[in-house]
Amino acid sequence: KLGRILLKNKSLDCFIESLGGLTHPELRFKDGLKELQQRYVASKDSKDCTKVVLEAYLALRHESVDLVWPAVQQKIGSYNRKKALEIKAIMDAAAGPNGEKLSKQASMLPSLQALVEGVGKVMASMKFHGGKAPLSEFSSWLSDFDPTEHRIEVPGQYFAYTDRPPAVARHEWLSAVDPTLRVMSSIRKPKRVGLLGSGGGEFLFLVKGGEDLRNDERIELIFTLMNSIVERKMASDQTTVVPASVTNASVDDADATKGSQQEGKGAHGLRARTYAVIPMTSKIGILEWVHNTVPLQAIIAEEMALDADFCRLNHLPEGSGTGSGAAVDLTRLEAYTKRARWVGEANSPDDYHRMFAKADEQQASQVFRSLSEAIPTDFLRRRLLAMSSNAETFLTLRGEFAKTLAISSLFGYILGLGDRHLDNLLMDTKTGGILQIDFGICFGMGSSVLPVPEFMPFRLTGQLREILQPLDGAGLLRHYMVQGLQCLREEEFAEGLQFNKNKNNNGSNNGGGQKVLGGLLTNALEVYVNDPVVDWLKAPLAKEHLLSLSQDVQWEPRRRVNLAVAKLQGRDPARLMLADLALNPTVKKFKTLTSLTRIVLSAYSSLPAATSTATSTGDEEGELLEVGEQVDRLMALATDPNLLVRHWSGLQTWI
């Protein structure tokens, strides 16, 4: 209690509450009603159901219709005020001012249904779907900000894993807020806000409501730590770089390092792009606005629209293929339709698991080839060429693209990032670098939780490989991944792995159940065990699996953290993936683990005989792989047609 009193800051309370008000009131109402429905479902068979539902309703009413907020009082913004009155009328009609209709079992369900219908009405009348919006509509406290009354430090000025203390004396304080918001057109309608600092600087942030950004913050911090490890090890003379020898393409060393001197980040320039993430509460946070970045999907869609022949072959609407900022809807491509027919028109988990069981490797590979042949693989390369004023510029952009894609993919694999669709990879239009965003699916959840499980360790589809031509794209990326992984292993296990190459002291259950001793990175991962913020504890585990494990393993965060450490150690990627798939509830429901095992292990058939031997998932003594061998297996899993064609349609792995 004393701590809360000492930390209480009225100005910060107003600032955070105002940021929360930037989320559309319709979405806040919809989120609150969803929580109310969940409370009802969880308690409907208990005697306390009425009490639980009524309490949740009154809390929702307080958050949705109050015209005076705890911190900013009446300065809530004209749009928030207008919508609060509209929502109040809906709630009064559906449940009564004090929830009278929810206090009786007979009228409870009809009342809840009326509230759901009310959400639809509120959403239908929503304004500011995208583009510019006045800040005063969502927060008059921010639009009228007075720096003489409120002293607030501009967020995002502290940096982790540096050897220097923060220069607080040079930090900027908030002096004003840009009166115009930029509303993003995505589902949650996040908003870009501009904060003006006392030193004249302008700080742009993306405000996201209804999401817990603590996980994104931690992922970015671990990326930063891995960057510092790689940079330090690469700068020393102790790092032994394993050459890119599996492919017969010779990596152009001049191209591989070109442009790195301009970066000022070490001679190697091998680091993942990062950005600041500042969670304010469990429901509101801000992200640093990264300038000059565009999602790969937008780039590809725009380049497709410039190709008249491609648009004609795909029977795209009139106006496509004319350029002028036009973009193609990728879901209307012939390849998308053809693939949907192969999986199943419903595009449901049932369709996918049926396909896993029935479609053999030859059929799947043929389908993938037909999809790939219908889409030129050089759309991203065309954009990179358009960004280049001469050949030297193109080589510099390509080198930065290769390095950032390789190292961020490696980091993402270690942290188990999934959902790597084309909107979650951004390209810097000035440098060509790749930036990974959105880390909601992490630590193997793509394989162990999603109804349509994922099999690729990172995204390395045709468009990404083709951009590196005439070099062998896979060979160049492999070269950088080997360098990065070598650095991480040497740092993390400075005294060598403390067990024989063919012995696993920690078992094979995704890294085992005991804490694995290591270095900085292992210790940084421990925060997920001590304070889990993602939905790991809700991940269902089979009862028979729980009974066979120690009490420590039953806690999902420990299992997932040890999975990341197992990747660092060099455990076989397919074996770790299959162990996750074995825990997937939908895989268990459809009994497709045997089929998935066959599919995943088939990816190794393209590797040399000495490299392709995969360990059985039932082998408790899993081998450790050399760095180059581990990367080769990762590349095989990321590029195998038989695997790529089987992913969820939203990933569009044939592009």
Secondary structure, 3 states (H helix, E strand, C coil): CHHHHHHCCHHHHHHHHHHHHCCCHHHHHHHHHHHHHHHHHHHCCCCCHHHHHHHHHHHHHHHHHCCCECCCECCCCHHHHHHHHHHHHHHHHHHCCCCHHHCCHHHHHHHHHHHHHHHHHHHHCCCCCCEEEEHHHCCHHHHCCCCCCCCCECCCCCCCCCCCCCCHHHCCEEEEECCEEEECCCCCCCEEEEEEECCCCEEEEEEEECCCCHHHHHHHHHHHHHHHHHHHHHHCCCCCCCCCCCCCCCCCHHHHHCCHHHHCCCCCCCCCCCCCEEECCCCEEEEECCCCEEEHHHHHHHHHHHCHHHHHHCCCCCCCCCCCCCCCCHHHCHHHHHHHHHHCCCCCHHHHHHHHHHCCHHHHHHHHHHHHHCCCCCHHHHHHHHHCCCHHHHHHHHHHHHHHHHHHHHHHHHCCCCCCCCCCEEEECCCCCEEECCCCCCCCHHHHCCCCCCCCCCCCCHHHHHCCCCCCHHHHHHHHHHHHHHHHHHHHCCCCCCCCCCCCCCCCCCCCCCCCCCCHHHHHHCHHHHCCCCHHHHCCCCHHHHHCCCCCCCCHHHHHHHHHHHHHHCECHHHHHHHHHCCCHHHHHHCCHHHHHHHHHHHHHHCCHHHHCCCCCCCCCCCECCHHHHHHHHHHHHHCHHHHCCCCHHHCCCC
